[in-house]
Amino acid sequence: MFQEVLRLVLRHGYYDPEPIPVTVVPDAAGLFMASGLVIRASDWGWHILTDRDDFPEEITLDLVAKRSDLLTVTQGAQWQRVPIIEALIDDDFPVLDTNSPPTLPRDPKGALVLAQLRVALNEVARVIELRFMPILAHWAYHIVGEGAEVSEVYDPDGVVEFAALPSTTLPDGRQVTVLCSTRALPARARAPYRFTLQIPGPFGPQTLIPVLPAPGPDFVSLADPGSATPRVQSNIYVSIV
């Protein structure tokens, strides 16, 4: 009879509460099967099962991305290398080191692996929750149209503030007003923020766009004056009609 030796639960701040788009596979499938292990997926996560008593002390799993933008929205993900995450015997909540994790060379012809997970097994079944953090980015609204130069981005909840960046010019000569969040926000597939575009009016602010669009999984790194690290920014383009 098969018994569970590991249950792996995956979380990601960008996709929550939806599941993270990955497939979990053994790094060495032949050795995995020869050791009497099988892997199954369910609504509760990924399950490693065995019908033997002499299963390995450690297994290595590859977390294969189903879509390339998963790496884009994940803190610590790398395009040239594969980060390694270790779940030691006393660590049921491992995390991806976003600063300087151990890595492996990425096979350019192989699967797009988000990370490799190395798990120490125990005689008692383990339940491990692995959480990935979303990238943090400044939201920069690029606004064109009548009134753009005096427009403001307003947060009804009073949590996020926006400030004007230097304006830019489109190829057709139109001026673009850029309003950027003063702090970086966690990227979310379903952003909890509802920002409004408004302009000053004779009787108070006048709303032009009740709910501004949220950014997609597309980010740029820009030089940040006064900082040694670049600023990650998400550009959102809005037209006032």
N, C-alpha and C positions, 0 to 999 in steps of 0.2 A: 504493500500500500504506500502511495506517495504521501510524503509529509512536507510541509512548508518549512524551508530554512531561512527564507528572506522574503519580506514584503517591502517593496520600494514604492514610496509615495513621492511624486514629483509635483512641485509647486513653482509658479512663476508669477511675479508681481505684475507683469505686463498682461498676462492672459486671465488671471484669476477673475471669476471662479471657474472659467473654462479650463479644460486640460491643456497642458503644454504640448505643442505639436512635435513630439519625438517618438522614435521607436527605440526600445532598449534591446540590444543584441549582445551576445557574448563576444568578447574580443577574439577569443580563439574557439570557434564553434566546435571543432573536432575534439579538442581537449575537454571542453565543457560537456559534450555528450558522452565521451568516454568515461567521465567521472560520474556518470549516472544522474546528471542534472538536466532539468527541462525548465523552460521559461514560458510563462503564460501571462496574458494581459487580462485585466478586468476593469470594471468601473472604479475599483478601489486602488488600482495601481498595477504594479508588475510583481509577479510571484515567481520565486525560484523554488522548485520542488525537487525532491529526490526520493528514491525508494531504497536507498542504501544508508548504512550507518557510518560508513567511512568516506563521507564527502570531504572535499578540499577545505583547508583552513582559510583560504582566500579565493575570491573570484574577481574577475575583471570584466566590467560591462562597458560597452560603448553606447552613448546616448546620441543617436543619429537624428539630425534635424530633418523634419519633413518639408521645411521651407527655409529658404536662405535668409529671410529677414529675421528669423529667430536669433541668429548671431548678432544682427544689427541692434536688436532691442535688449540684449543681455549684457549686463555689467560683467566684465572679465572675459567675455568671449573673444577669441582671436581667429583671424583669417589664415594666418601662416602657421600657427601651432595649435595643438590640441591640449587644453588644460587638463591636469590630473587632479581628481578629488579623492581623498582618502577617507574612508569611513572606518576608523579604528574600532576595536572591540567595545570601547567605552564611549563612543560618539555616535549617537543615533540621529543627530541633526547636523550633518556636515554641510559646509557651504563652499562655494567657489571663491577662492582667494582672488580678489580683484586687483591686487597690487603686483605680486610676483609669484604666481603659482608655478609648481613644477609643470613642465610641458613635454610633449612629444612632437616630432616633426609631423606635419600634415601630409598625407598622401594626396597629391593633386588629382589623381585619377580615382581615388577611393570615395567612400561615402562622406557626406558633410557631417562630421562628428562635432557636436557641441562641446562635449567633455567626456573624459574617460573616468569611470568610477571604480575604485578598488575597495572591495568590501571584505572585512574580516568576518568569517562566519563563526558561529558558536553552536554548542550542543542544543541550546535553546533558540528557537526561531527568533530572528531579529526583525524589527519593524523600523525602517529608516525613512525619515522625511528629508528630502533634499530640496531646498528652496533656492531659486535663482532670483536675483534682484534686477529690476528693469533699469535701463539706462536713464540718467538724469539729463534733461536738456532744457534750455531756455526756449520759450515759445516766442517767435518773432512774426508778428502780423505785418505783411507788406500790403499797404492799402493804396488803391488808386481810385480816382473819381472825384466828383465835386464834394468839397468839404473834407477831403482826406487830411489836408494839412492842419486842421483844427480838431480832428477826431481824437477820441480817447477810448481805450479798452478798459471796461469797468467790470469788476468782480462783485456781483451782488452779495456774496458771502464775506467780502472784505478780507479774504485770505491772501490773494495774490495781487501785487501791484505791477503796473507797466510803466515804462519810461521810453521816451523817444530816443532812437538812434539816428545817426546822420542819414538823411534822405538819399535815395538813389534815383537813377534815371533809366527808364526803359529804352530799348533800341528805337522806339518810335518817338522818343522825346518826352514822354509823360513822366512827371515826377512821382516818386513812390515814397509815401510816408511809412516809416518803420517803427512800430511800437513793440517793445520786447519786455518780457517778464523780467523783473529785477532779480529773480532767483530761479535756479533750475528746478524743474518739476519732473516727477517720475513719469516715464512714458507708460501709457495704458491703452490697451485695445479699445476699451470703453472708458474714456476719460471722465472723471467725476466733476470736472469743472464746466461751468456754463458762463462764458464771458459774453459781454454785450458791447457792441460798438455804438458810441454816442458822440454827439457834438453839442457844444453850448447853445442854448436857446434863450429867448427873452424871458421865458417863465421856468427856466431850469433846463437840465440836460434833455436833449431830444434823441430818442433811440432810432438808430438807422438799421441795425441788424440785431434782433433780439438775442440770438444765440450764434456766436461765431463758430466756425468749424474747428475741430480739433486736428492736430497734426497726424499724418500717417507715419509709418515706420521708415522715415527718411531723415537723416541727420547729417550735419556738416560740422567740421571742427574748424574753429576760427581762432586767430591769435587774440588773446585777451590781455589788453594793456594792464600792466601792473601785476600780472600773474605768470608763473612759470609754466603753467599747464594751459592748453588750449580750452576754449569754451565750446561746449557742444550746443548746437543750436538747431531748432527745427523751424523751417520757413513755411509760413502759411500765407497764401496769396488771396486777397479779398478785393472785389470791385464794388464800389458804391454806384448803384444805378438809380 
